[in-house]
Amino acid sequence: MKKYDLSDADRAKLDYVLSVHGPGMKEVSLASNAFVARYNKTHDRPLKGGHGSLAHPDPNYADLSLVEDPAKLPDVVGGMGFGEFFGRAFIDRHVLGGRFRPVPYPAPPIPLFDGVDLVDRTGSYHIYGGSAFDFLVDERKLEGRPVPRRWEDLLDPRYRGMVVCGFNIDDINEVFLLYFYQRYGLDGVAAFADNLAAPIDTLDIMRTSLRQRNCHAVYLLPHFFSTAAPHEEHLLRVWPDDGALLAPYFFLVQRDGGERADAIVDFFFGEGLARALTSKEMFHVYSSGLGNEYEHRRFKWLGWDWLLERDIVETMRAIDAVAVPRVLKRHPELEKDIGRALWNG
């Protein structure tokens, strides 16, 4: 669904756009502003762009995947997760159309990213970081059940109604759904949905549920929130044995971007952005100062080939058609107009 009624002809040209949400959004925005200020001090033509989420709503930052005229796309497009820049029209028009170019990584990534194909086969999408999703387990609420250690454990009916992943009924987190669908198909999606407890907002999990009013056993959370939970003996932080789910941060660079685009790429790969992400338990391919506990940890990653060979919008429609009714069957009080804006647009 279009957020703004802005035609390509009326759209202002941005040099770059950066999209990171969650606990590190403010830090990333500050790092972006600092980069622009440094660049503009030494160049006659100032950069326009950055992280648009903290500023006043600006339609030029929105609906970029719907832009048809490549001249009105930012020279460097920064995205996150599996949403806006995975629509079939954007991929067919711009990605498979050869609009973006490969760029070299300045150094090998940290071992945490081993096994992640950082660049897709077209040389368009480049992963520079990401959020990790892992488990927080309240052993008291397991009532003798084993602590889940792998993602497939969460499909076991012994955990029926015991799993929370921080969602609203009209928007179950697509990160979990896509991973379960890839590995286990719609049967896996159904098994996961059957084990979900009533919807709860991620921040509400941190504010109330982990304290006196805790009523769930297994929380699936961004790594920042699992590490920020109270350090109590009964709460176990579990980085799954088969890897934490990676929600990628990535960029694409237009072929005619030139030296200005190169400077923006240097920012994406640079120390300032890496520090901003790492400070909030988010990860960068060049994160420094990670503790020894990360030495043998890895990510679980969908893979670019899998993502680009299908229509993610249609895939999510099929997944939602299985997952949402199963949750509503157990919680009919939540019945309302269901609609995932991105997938139903």
N, C-alpha and C positions, 0 to 999 in steps of 0.2 A: 504494500500500500504506500502511495506517495505521501510523504509528510507535508510537503509544500507543493503548491502549484507553480513551479518555476520551470520555464522552458529553457532549452539549451541556449537559445539566443540571448536570454536575459541573465544567464548565469555568469557570475564573475569568475575569472580564472584564478585558481589557487595554485601556489607552487607546490604545496604538499598538505596532506591532512594526516593526522595521527589519531588513532582510536584505541584507547585503553580505558577500561572501566574497572570498577571495584576499588579496593582499598588503596591502590597506588595511583589513582587518577589525578589527585592533586599534585603529587610529586612529579609525575610524568609531564603534566601541564607546565609546571615550573621549569623543568629541564628543557622543554620545548621553547618556552619563552626566552630562557637564557641563551639558547642556541641562536634564535632569531636576532636577539639584541647584539650578540657578538658578531654575527655575520653582517648585520646592517651597519655596524660601525666602520667596516672596512670595505664596503661595496656601495657603489653609487645607486644601484637598483635594488631597493629593499625587497626582502622576501615577504610574501603574503601567504599565511596559512598557519597550521599548527594544530593543536588539540582544541577542537571547537566545543567540547562538551561543557566546559566551565564558564564559557563566555555567555553573553546574551544570545538567545537563539538566532542563528544566522542561517538562512535557507541555503546559502552557498556550500555549507558543509554537509548538507543532507541529500539523500537520494542519489548519491554519486553513482551507484551501480546502475541507475536508470538512464544515465547520460548516454546519448547516442553519438554525439559529436566528440571525437577523441580530443579535439583541440580545447574542449571545455573540461576535460578531466584534469585533475592535478598532475603535475609532472611525476610526483611520487605519491602513490596511494597507500596509506597505511590502514590495515584492517585488523580485526580480531575475531576469534571464534569461527563459527560455521554459518554465519548469517549473510550479511549484505552482499559480499562479493563472490557468492557461490550460486547465484541465480543463473539459469541456463542462458538467458539473453546476454548477460555480462560476459560469461565465459565464451560463448560462440562469437560474439561481436568483437571483443577486445583481446581476450587471452588467446583463443585459437586463431584469431585473426592476426596475430603477430604484432600486436601493438606494444607489448612490453619486452624488455631486454634483460638478459642475465647480467648479474654483477658479481665480481669475485668477493669471497669472504676474506678479510685481511689476515685471518689466522684460523687454525682449527678450533671448533667450538669446545666448550668444556665437556668432560665425559658424560655429564648428565644427559646430553643430547645425542649420545651414541645410539644408533639405530633409528634415528629420526631423519627422513629424507628432507633436508632443509629446503631444497629447491625442486619444483615440479619439473616434469619432462620438457615443458615448453620454455623453461628458464624464466618464467614470469613471477611466480610467487616465491618469496624469500622469507623464511622464518628467522626472526631475530630474537624471539623470546616466547614467553607464554605463561599462562596460569596452570597450576597443577591442582588436580582434584584427588583427595585421598580420604581416609576414614578417620572418624573419631568415634570410639566405642565406649559405651558405659557398661562395664562388666556386670554391674548390679542388675541391669535390666535384661541381660541375656538369659538369666534364670537357668544356668547350667549349660547353655548352648555354647559351642566353641566360638572363639573370636574369629570373625571372618578375616582372611588374609589375602584373598584373591577376589577379583571382580566376579568370577563365576560363582563364588560362594553366595553372593547376594541374590541369586536366582533360586536358591534352595528354599522350599516351602516352610522349612523350620523357622525362617525369619519373617513369616507372614505378618504384615502390618507393623513391622519393627524398624523399617528403614525410612529415613528422612533425607531429602536432598535439596531442601530449600527451594520450593517452587510454589507458584499459584496454580490453581486447577486449570486455568486457561494458558498456562505456559510452563509445562514441565521442562526442566533444563535439557536442551537438545544435546548437550555434550554427552550425558549419560545415555540418552536414547539412541543416538547414532552409534556409539561404541557397542552397546548391547545388540543393536540391529545388525551391525557388520559381522559380529562374531557368532551370534546365535539366531539371527533372523527374527521374524515377527513372534515366534514362540518365545524367544528370549525377552523381547519387549513385554510380552504378556506376563511372563514370570516375574519380571522386575516390577511391573505395575501392580501385580498382586501383593508384592511385599512392601509397597509404599504405604506409609502412614498418611494421615490426613495432611493436607498441604500446610506448610508453615514457611514464612519468610526467613531467609538466611539470617538477617539481623535479629529477628525474634528468637531464633535458635540461641544466639549468643546472649541476648538480653535476659531471657527467662528460662528456656528449657534446659540449659546446662546447669542451672542452679536448683533452687528448692522445688521448682515445678517440673523437673525433668520427667518425661514420660516415654522416652524413646531409647532404643538400644544402639542403633547404628546411624551415624550422621555422615553424609557424603558432602564434603565441604571444600571450597578453595583452601589451599594450604595455609594461607594467611589466617583464616578463621580457626582451623584446627590447631594451629600453634598458639593462637591467642586465647584459646579456651582456658578455664581455670586449671591450674596444675594440681589436680587431686588424684589420689591413688587409684580411684575406680575408673578414671578416664584414660583410655589408651589411645595414643596417636599411632595410626597404622598407615605407613606408606606401602601400598599393596606390593606383594612379592612379584607380580607380573607388571608392575609399573603404575605410577600415578597417571591419570588421564590428562593429556595435554590439550589445552585450549590455546591454539597458537596466536601469537602476534606476528604479523607478516607485513611486507610491503611489496609493491609492484612499481617498476620504473619505466616510464615512457621512453621509447627509443630516441626521441629527439629532445630529451631533457637537458642534455649538455652539462656544462660544468656546475651549474646551479643544482642540478639533480645529484651530481656526484657529491657536492657538499652536504646535501640532505641525507644521502646514504651514509656518509661518514658519521652524521649525527645518530642515525638509527643504530649503527654498529658501535658507537662511541661509549666512553666511560661514563659520561653524565647520565645517559639514559639507562645504562646498566646499573648504576648506583641507585637511581630512582626506583627501578623495579625491585632490586634486591632488598631495598630498605623495607619493603612491604611483603616480603616472602613471595615475590613473583620472580620470574627467572629470565635471564638474558643469556644469549649464547656465549657472552664473555663476562658473565657474573664472576666477581671476585669476592673473596672473603667468606665463601660458603664453608660451613663446618664439616668436620670429618664424616659426619653421619651421611652426607650426600655422596660420598666417594663411590659407593656401589649401588646407588639408587639410579633408576632409569624411568623414562616416560613410556607410556603406552600411546601409540600414535596410529591414527586411521590410515595415513598414507595418502600422498597426493593423487596417485593413480585412481584409488577408490573414490576419492572426492570428485575428481574431474570427469569420471566416466559415467556419472549419473546426474540426474536433476535433483539437487538437494531439497528444493522446495517441494517437489512431488514426493520425494522420499519421506519428508517430515509429515506430509499430509497422511500418508499411509501409516506411519508410525503413530501419529496422534489418534488416528481412527481406532487403533487397538488400545493404546495406553489410557486415554482419557475416560472412555466408558467404564473401564475396569475400576478406576479410582472412584468414579461417580456411583458405581453400583454399591460400593461399601459406604459411600458418603453422599446419599441422595440430597442432603441438605445443601450441597454445593451446586446443585443443578442451576444453570443459568445459561445465558448466551455464551457459548464457548467459541473462542476464536483466537488463534495465534496470529497476530496481525501480519507477521512476516510471511507465514506460510499460506495464509488465506487471501493475501492481497492479489 
